[in-house]
Amino acid sequence: MKKEIKFSLVYRDMWQSSGKYMPRVDQLVRVAPEIIKMGCFARVETNGGGFEQINLLFGENPNKAVREWARPFNEAGIQTHMLDRSLNGLRMSPVPSDVRKLFYNVKKAQGVDITRCFCGLNDPRNIIASIKYAKEAGMIAQATLSLTVSEVHNEKYFCQLADELIANGADEICLKDMAGIGRPVTLGKIVKHIKTNYPNILVQYHGQTGPGFTPASILEVCRNGCDIIDVGMEPLSWGTGHADVIMVREMLVDAGFKVPEIDMAAYMRVRALTQEFMDDFLGYFIPESNRRLQSLLIASGLPGGMMGSLMNDLKDNLVSINKSLAKKGEPELAIDELLIKLFDEVAYVWPRVGYPPLVTPFSQYVKNLAMFNIMQLSKGKERWTMIADNIWDMILGKAGKLPGEVDPVIKELAKEQGREFYTGDPQALYPDKLEEFKKEMTEKGWDFGQDDEELFELAMHPEQYRAYKSGKAKANFEAELAQEKAKKNPAPVAAQVEPQTVQVEVNGEKFIVNIAYGDAASNASSTPEVSKTVKTSAEMHDVIAPLEGKFYLTNSSSETPVKVGDVVEKGDVLCYIESMKTYNAITADKAGKIVEIGFANGDSVDEDDVLFKLQ
């Protein structure tokens, strides 16, 4: 009898791997029936961190999006699965245990059948807790091996991890080849170990196609017993995305496997709708380079799922880096030169911070640390002089045990800054907080939502949810989209000279935003110029933004924001700049009294903007 291989469509990840955003819920509910009519998918990926946070950025309700996207698949008998980050839930930073428990109850109620629990460090303690919470909520717990290649990540390492996760209740195992750098033969051996020792454990393979190994990897894992393959489809397959379902099917048919038929008429309709969504607005945020295979990804090991945001980050940081190089009289970099420089720096940084598997959020942390090093070097400063607190938490063991050793140079730097390494259970560092969020919602008159789902969104994404509720998130997104459209469809030269300040109305509330056109975009601010006053008094001191990003006064509900009139000491945290998905603490470089705060929560800031004035 032929071995049967089933397919799962990773429609969410297709978009994340290609660009910055994914379809709105009205678009998703249009494409869902056509995906079902294709008749070849046993599973569809419905959500994850890179889904719900994007909903919030759009000004959409994530809970409505998950329910409406999952419903047609539930009704058709197609299983739905989501990606969850274990200790980090759906975000980039650790989540209290009471919020983690609520997470699974909410998603089960919304129609998600399976949770793909992974830890970016492969720390079994983090994954085992998620297995427990998911099964208590009635979900299928798919435990994940986050695959990478290093001197500590070998066949034995992953086989032992699979053994431990299965012993602790995992219903299924996913091989998450997030960078597509898993070597095919080794992946086959890992699957064979699992299926030989646990024949009833379902194995699912997820592989990005960026470096080019993936078709060979799919064939090897199937030959060794894999049950389900994650696939993509045109026009978002290949490149930094996923192998196309048509190719995968034909390859497996030729190899003698039993695979489902594809309704090609429905395939073409899904293909056309996907292209329509790209033409509508999503294509403005898809770099062309992400549509190509890239063997250079083998050395860096960066995952396909972050390449969309990475290329957008490169464009943003290139301006800053070139500005610094110009000040020193050095030649500017082209974006491809910066990409190679980044890959080289990732290779330098990764072993020195203990070989964390390059998967969310730690792929972002390693990439960001590499980018910060490049930025500091371009300014004539030293490496390691800009490390965000959540990156420090990874280095110090507060997110889980690192697979390798931290470099002595970084250990010494931690000692100099009074930072201590941690070896205990990471969850113990993040106490329960649901009661705080319940109090906030009650005070603001916000509905907890069906199955406490609105409470969950605030607890999981506090700052993003508040920006969504205020309408500011939607206003910022519409301004960003207008700017991208202006770049692709530039106005006449005479009309491009100055940025344009416009008024955007969202839910009856008006917001002032700046939109820059053409070459002016790189120099334009997303806030009115009045926020960027120049130092006028010798007694005044400006606190300057060291990088661009989003401005926030706090990073958690437990922090008290500074205000005008507060007296601060040198080293006190004044605010955070969210850049490249990490919160970077901005501290006072001298003591003084705050006399002016230049930005509001959620405002975009550029490098060298004046954040605070101290007296």
C-alpha positions in Angstrom: 0.0 0.0 0.0 1.3 3.4 -0.9 2.2 5.8 1.9 -0.3 8.7 2.0 1.0 12.2 2.3 -1.3 15.1 3.2 -0.8 18.8 2.6 -1.3 21.9 4.8 -1.5 25.3 3.2 0.4 27.9 5.2 -1.5 30.9 3.7 -0.6 33.2 6.6 3.1 32.4 6.5 3.1 32.8 2.7 2.5 36.5 3.2 4.8 36.9 6.2 7.7 35.3 4.3 7.2 37.6 1.3 6.5 40.9 2.8 5.5 43.0 5.8 1.7 42.6 5.9 -1.0 40.0 5.1 -4.6 40.3 3.8 -7.4 42.0 5.7 -10.2 39.8 7.1 -12.5 40.8 4.3 -10.0 39.5 1.8 -9.4 36.3 3.8 -13.1 35.3 3.9 -13.2 35.7 0.1 -10.3 33.4 -0.6 -11.2 30.7 2.1 -14.1 29.1 0.0 -11.8 28.7 -3.0 -9.0 27.2 -0.9 -11.6 24.6 0.3 -12.7 23.9 -3.3 -9.1 23.0 -4.2 -9.8 19.8 -2.3 -6.2 19.0 -1.6 -5.6 20.4 1.9 -6.1 18.5 5.1 -5.0 21.5 7.1 -4.8 25.3 6.8 -2.7 27.6 8.9 -5.0 30.3 10.3 -3.0 32.5 12.6 0.0 33.3 14.7 1.9 36.3 16.1 2.5 37.7 12.6 -1.2 37.6 12.0 -2.8 39.1 15.0 -0.3 41.9 15.5 -0.9 42.9 11.8 -4.6 42.9 12.4 -4.0 45.5 15.2 -1.7 47.6 13.0 -4.5 47.6 10.3 -7.0 48.8 12.9 -8.8 45.4 12.7 -10.0 43.3 15.5 -7.8 40.1 15.6 -10.5 38.1 17.3 -13.0 38.8 14.5 -10.3 38.0 12.0 -9.4 34.6 13.5 -13.1 33.5 14.0 -14.1 34.5 10.4 -11.0 33.0 8.8 -11.2 29.7 10.7 -15.0 29.2 10.4 -15.3 28.0 6.8 -12.5 25.5 7.3 -14.1 24.2 10.5 -17.4 23.8 8.6 -15.6 21.9 5.8 -13.8 19.5 8.1 -10.3 20.9 7.4 -8.2 21.2 10.5 -6.8 24.6 11.4 -3.5 25.2 13.0 -1.7 28.2 14.5 1.9 29.0 15.4 2.6 29.8 19.0 5.9 30.8 20.6 5.4 29.0 24.0 6.8 31.3 26.7 6.3 34.3 24.3 2.7 33.4 23.3 2.0 35.4 20.2 4.6 38.2 20.8 8.3 38.8 21.0 8.6 38.8 24.8 7.7 36.4 27.6 4.1 36.1 28.7 2.7 35.5 32.3 1.4 32.0 32.8 -2.2 33.1 33.4 -2.2 34.9 30.0 -0.7 31.8 28.4 -3.5 29.6 29.8 -6.1 32.0 28.6 -4.5 32.1 25.1 -5.3 28.5 24.4 -8.8 28.7 25.7 -9.5 31.7 23.5 -8.0 30.2 20.3 -9.9 26.9 20.8 -13.1 28.8 21.2 -12.3 30.8 18.0 -12.0 27.6 15.9 -8.3 26.7 16.0 -7.7 23.0 16.3 -4.0 22.6 16.6 -1.3 24.7 18.1 2.3 24.4 16.9 4.2 25.1 20.1 7.8 26.1 19.6 10.5 27.7 21.7 13.1 29.8 19.9 15.7 28.2 22.1 14.3 24.7 21.9 14.1 24.8 25.7 11.8 21.9 26.6 10.6 23.6 29.8 8.9 26.3 27.7 7.4 23.9 25.2 6.1 21.3 27.8 4.1 24.1 29.6 2.5 24.9 26.3 1.7 21.3 25.6 -0.1 21.1 29.0 -2.0 24.3 28.6 -3.1 23.4 25.0 -4.3 20.0 25.9 -6.3 21.4 28.9 -8.0 23.7 26.5 -8.9 20.8 24.2 -6.4 21.6 21.5 -4.1 19.2 19.7 -0.5 19.9 20.9 2.0 19.8 18.1 5.4 20.2 19.7 8.1 21.6 17.5 11.8 21.1 16.7 13.2 24.4 15.6 15.8 23.2 13.1 19.1 24.9 12.6 22.7 23.8 11.7 25.6 24.5 14.1 28.2 22.7 16.1 25.7 22.0 18.8 22.6 21.3 16.6 23.0 17.8 15.2 20.9 14.7 14.6 21.3 13.4 18.2 20.3 16.8 19.7 17.0 16.9 17.8 16.2 13.2 18.4 16.7 13.6 22.1 14.5 16.7 22.1 11.7 14.9 20.3 12.0 12.0 22.8 11.5 14.5 25.7 8.6 16.3 24.2 6.7 13.1 23.3 7.4 11.8 26.8 5.7 14.9 28.1 2.5 14.6 26.2 3.1 16.0 22.7 0.4 14.7 20.3 2.4 15.5 17.2 5.9 16.6 16.2 6.6 19.4 13.7 10.0 19.7 12.1 10.2 23.5 11.7 12.9 24.2 9.1 12.3 27.9 9.3 15.4 28.9 7.3 15.2 26.0 4.9 18.8 25.2 5.8 18.2 21.7 7.2 20.2 19.2 5.3 17.9 16.7 3.7 19.6 13.4 4.8 19.8 14.6 8.4 16.2 15.6 8.4 15.2 12.2 7.1 17.1 10.5 9.9 15.3 12.6 12.5 11.9 11.7 11.1 13.0 8.0 10.9 13.9 8.1 14.6 10.5 9.5 15.6 8.5 7.1 13.4 10.5 4.1 14.4 10.1 4.7 18.1 6.7 6.4 18.1 4.8 5.1 15.0 1.5 6.7 16.2 3.0 10.2 16.5 2.1 12.3 13.4 5.0 14.2 11.9 4.6 17.4 9.9 7.4 19.2 8.0 7.6 22.9 7.5 10.4 24.2 5.3 11.2 27.6 3.7 12.6 27.5 0.2 15.1 30.4 0.3 18.4 28.5 0.1 17.0 25.8 -2.2 17.2 22.6 -0.1 13.5 22.3 0.5 12.3 19.9 -2.4 15.1 17.5 -1.5 14.2 17.8 2.2 10.5 17.1 1.5 11.4 14.0 -0.5 13.7 12.7 2.3 11.3 13.3 5.2 8.4 11.6 3.2 10.6 8.6 2.5 11.3 8.3 6.2 7.7 8.4 7.4 6.5 12.1 7.4 2.7 12.5 7.3 2.0 16.1 6.4 3.9 18.7 4.3 3.4 22.4 4.6 3.1 24.0 1.1 2.6 27.3 -0.5 1.2 28.3 -3.9 1.6 30.9 -6.6 2.1 33.8 -6.7 3.8 33.6 -3.3 5.6 30.3 -3.5 9.4 29.9 -3.8 11.8 32.7 -2.9 11.8 33.1 0.8 8.4 31.4 1.0 7.4 27.8 0.5 7.4 25.1 -2.2 4.4 25.2 -4.5 1.8 22.5 -3.9 1.7 21.6 -7.6 5.4 20.9 -7.7 5.4 19.0 -4.4 2.5 16.8 -5.5 4.1 15.9 -8.8 7.4 15.1 -7.1 5.7 12.8 -4.6 3.5 11.1 -7.2 6.7 10.3 -9.1 8.2 8.9 -5.9 5.3 6.5 -5.4 3.3 8.2 -2.7 -0.5 8.6 -2.4 -1.4 12.3 -2.6 -4.7 14.2 -3.1 -5.9 15.6 -6.4 -5.9 19.4 -7.0 -9.0 21.1 -8.4 -7.1 23.3 -10.9 -10.0 25.7 -11.6 -10.1 26.5 -7.8 -6.3 26.7 -7.8 -6.4 29.4 -10.5 -9.1 31.3 -8.6 -7.0 31.3 -5.4 -4.0 32.4 -7.4 -6.0 35.2 -9.0 -7.3 36.4 -5.6 -3.9 36.3 -4.1 -2.6 38.5 -7.0 -5.5 40.8 -6.5 -4.6 41.3 -2.8 -1.1 42.1 -3.9 -2.2 44.6 -6.4 -4.6 46.2 -3.9 -1.9 47.1 -1.4 0.1 44.2 -0.1 2.5 44.2 -3.0 3.8 47.6 -1.9 5.5 45.9 1.0 6.9 42.9 -0.8 10.6 43.4 -1.8 11.3 41.9 -5.2 14.4 40.2 -3.9 12.2 38.0 -1.7 10.8 36.3 -4.8 14.2 34.7 -5.6 16.1 31.8 -4.2 19.2 32.9 -2.3 22.0 30.5 -1.4 23.6 33.2 0.7 20.9 32.4 3.3 22.7 29.1 4.1 25.5 30.8 5.9 23.4 33.3 7.9 20.7 30.7 8.7 18.0 33.5 8.8 14.5 32.2 8.5 12.3 32.9 5.4 9.5 34.1 7.7 11.4 37.2 8.7 12.8 38.1 5.2 9.9 40.3 4.4 10.4 42.5 7.4 14.2 42.2 7.1 14.3 43.7 3.7 12.0 46.6 4.8 14.3 47.1 7.9 17.3 47.2 5.5 15.8 50.0 3.5 15.0 52.0 6.6 18.4 51.5 8.2 20.4 52.1 5.0 19.5 55.8 5.1 20.9 56.1 8.7 24.0 54.1 8.0 24.8 56.0 4.8 24.3 59.3 6.7 26.9 58.2 9.3 29.3 57.0 6.5 28.9 60.3 4.7 29.9 62.3 7.8 33.1 60.3 8.0 33.8 60.8 4.2 33.3 57.1 3.5 31.5 55.7 0.4 27.8 54.9 0.8 26.5 51.3 0.7 24.0 49.9 -1.8 21.3 47.8 -0.3 22.8 44.5 -1.6 26.1 45.5 0.0 24.3 46.1 3.3 22.6 42.7 3.0 25.9 40.9 2.6 27.4 42.9 5.5 24.4 41.9 7.6 24.8 38.2 6.7 28.5 38.4 7.6 27.7 40.1 10.9 25.0 37.6 11.8 27.6 34.8 11.3 30.0 36.8 13.7 27.3 37.4 16.3 25.5 34.1 16.4 28.1 31.8 18.0 29.0 34.6 20.5 25.5 34.8 21.9 25.2 31.0 22.4 23.8 29.7 19.1 20.1 30.4 19.7 18.1 28.7 16.9 17.3 31.4 14.4 13.6 31.4 14.8 11.2 34.0 16.2 11.9 35.9 18.3 15.6 35.0 18.6 16.3 35.3 14.8 15.1 38.9 15.2 17.3 39.4 18.2 20.4 38.1 16.5 19.7 40.0 13.3 19.0 43.2 15.3 22.1 42.8 17.3 24.1 42.4 14.0 22.3 45.4 12.6 23.0 47.5 15.7 26.7 46.5 15.5 26.8 47.7 11.9 25.1 50.9 12.8 27.5 51.6 15.7 30.6 50.7 13.6 29.4 53.1 10.9 29.3 55.9 13.6 32.9 55.0 14.7 31.7 53.3 17.9 32.4 49.7 19.0 30.4 46.5 18.7 28.0 45.5 21.5 27.3 49.2 22.5 23.6 48.9 21.6 21.9 45.9 23.0 18.1 46.0 23.7 16.8 44.7 27.0 15.0 41.7 25.5 18.2 40.7 23.7 20.0 40.9 27.1 17.2 38.7 28.5 18.0 36.1 25.9 21.8 36.3 26.6 21.2 36.1 30.4 19.0 33.0 30.2 15.8 34.7 31.1 14.0 33.3 28.1 15.4 29.8 28.5 18.7 27.9 28.3 21.0 28.8 25.4 22.3 25.8 23.4 25.9 27.2 23.5 28.2 29.3 25.6 28.1 33.1 25.6 31.4 34.8 24.6 33.6 36.0 27.5 33.5 39.6 26.0 29.8 39.7 26.4 29.9 38.1 29.9 32.3 40.8 31.0 30.0 43.5 29.5 27.1 42.1 31.5 29.2 42.2 34.7 30.1 45.8 34.0 26.5 46.7 33.6 25.4 44.8 36.8 23.5 42.2 34.8 23.2 38.7 36.3 22.8 35.3 34.5 19.8 33.2 35.3 19.5 29.4 35.3 16.0 28.8 36.7 12.6 28.3 35.1 12.0 31.3 32.8 8.3 31.4 33.6 9.1 32.2 37.2 10.4 35.6 36.2 7.1 36.7 34.7 4.3 36.8 37.3 0.6 36.6 36.6 -0.9 39.9 35.3 -4.5 39.2 34.2 -6.0 41.0 37.1 -4.1 44.2 36.2 -5.5 44.0 32.6 -9.0 43.3 33.9 -8.8 46.4 36.1 -7.6 48.5 33.1 -10.5 47.3 30.9 -13.0 47.9 33.6 -11.7 51.5 34.3 -11.8 52.3 30.5 -15.3 50.7 30.0 -13.9 48.1 27.5 -15.8 44.9 26.9 -13.9 41.7 27.9 -15.3 40.2 24.7 -16.7 36.7 23.8 -14.8 34.1 25.7 -12.6 36.9 27.2 -11.0 37.4 23.9 -10.6 41.1 24.1 -9.1 40.8 27.5 -6.7 38.3 26.0 -5.6 40.7 23.2 -4.9 43.5 25.6 -2.9 41.1 27.8 -1.0 39.7 24.9 -0.3 42.9 22.9 -0.8 45.8 25.4 0.7 48.7 23.4 -0.6 47.5 20.0 -4.1 46.9 21.4 -4.3 50.4 23.0 -3.2 51.9 19.7 -5.9 49.9 17.9 -8.6 51.0 20.4 -7.6 54.7 20.1 -7.6 54.6 16.2 -4.0 55.7 16.1 -2.8 52.3 14.7 -5.2 52.6 11.7 -4.2 56.2 11.1 -0.5 55.3 11.1 -1.0 52.4 8.7 -3.0 54.5 6.3 -0.3 57.2 6.3 2.4 54.5 5.7 0.4 53.0 2.8 -0.1 56.5 1.3 3.7 57.1 1.5 4.4 53.7 -0.2 2.0 54.4 -3.0 3.5 57.8 -3.5 7.0 56.2 -3.9 5.7 53.8 -6.5 3.5 56.4 -8.2 5.4 59.6 -7.7 3.7 62.9 -8.1 5.1 65.5 -10.5 8.5 66.9 -9.6 7.1 70.2 -8.5 4.8 68.6 -6.1 7.5 66.5 -4.4 9.5 69.3 -2.8 8.0 69.2 0.7 6.2 66.6 2.8 2.5 67.1 3.1 0.7 67.2 6.4 -2.8 65.7 6.1 -5.7 65.0 8.5 -6.9 61.4 8.7 -10.2 60.6 10.4 -10.6 57.1 12.0 -13.8 56.3 13.9 -14.7 59.9 14.2 -11.3 60.8 15.7 -8.9 63.0 13.7 -5.1 62.4 13.5 -2.5 64.6 12.0 0.1 62.7 9.9 2.9 63.7 7.6 3.3 62.1 4.2 6.5 62.5 2.2 6.8 62.0 -1.5 9.7 60.9 -3.7 13.2 61.7 -2.3 11.7 63.7 0.5 10.5 60.5 2.1 13.8 59.7 3.6 14.0 63.0 5.4 10.4 63.3 6.4 9.0 62.7 9.8 5.7 61.1 10.7 5.0 63.8 13.2 4.5 67.5 12.8 7.7 69.6 12.8 6.6 71.3 15.9 7.7 68.2 17.8 11.3 68.7 16.6 12.3 71.9 18.2 16.0 72.9 18.3 17.9 73.4 21.5 17.5 77.1 22.4 19.0 77.3 25.9 22.4 76.5 27.1 20.7 75.0 30.2 18.7 72.7 28.0 19.8 69.2 27.1 18.3 67.2 24.2 17.8 63.4 24.5 18.2 62.2 20.9 16.8 59.2 19.2 19.7 56.8 18.3 17.6 55.0 15.7 14.3 55.2 14.0 11.1 53.3 15.1 7.9 53.7 17.1 8.0 55.8 20.3 6.5 54.4 23.6 6.8 55.7 27.1 6.5 52.3 28.6 7.0 48.7 27.6 4.6 47.0 30.1 1.6 47.8 32.2 3.8 47.6 35.4 5.9 50.6 34.3 4.9 54.2 35.2 5.5 56.6 32.3 7.6 59.7 32.9 6.0 63.1 32.5 6.8 66.7 32.1 8.1 67.9 35.5 9.7 64.7 36.6 13.3 64.8 37.7 15.4 62.0 36.3 18.9 60.7 37.1 21.6 59.7 34.6 20.8 56.2 33.3 17.0 56.3 34.1 14.8 54.8 31.4 12.8 57.6 29.7 11.1 55.7 26.9 11.4 52.9 24.4 11.8 52.9 20.6 10.3 49.8 19.0 12.5 49.0 16.0 12.8 45.8 14.1 10.4 44.1 16.6 12.4 44.9 19.7 11.9 47.5 22.3 15.1 49.6 22.8 15.3 51.4 26.1 16.3 55.1 25.8 18.0 56.4 29.0 18.9 59.8 30.2 22.5 60.6 29.5 22.5 63.2 32.3 20.4 64.2 35.2 17.7 66.8 34.8 14.1 67.8 34.9 11.9 66.9 31.9 10.5 70.0 30.4 9.3 68.7 27.1 8.3 65.3 25.6 8.5 65.4 21.8 6.3 62.5 20.9 3.2 60.6 21.9 2.9 56.8 22.2 2.9 55.1 18.9 4.5 58.0 17.0 7.1 57.3 14.4 10.5 58.8 15.2 13.6 59.2 13.0 17.2 58.9 14.1 18.4 62.2 15.7 14.9 63.3 16.5 14.6 65.2 19.9 12.7 62.9 22.2 13.0 64.8 25.4 14.3 68.2 26.7 15.9 68.2 30.0 16.8 71.2 32.2 
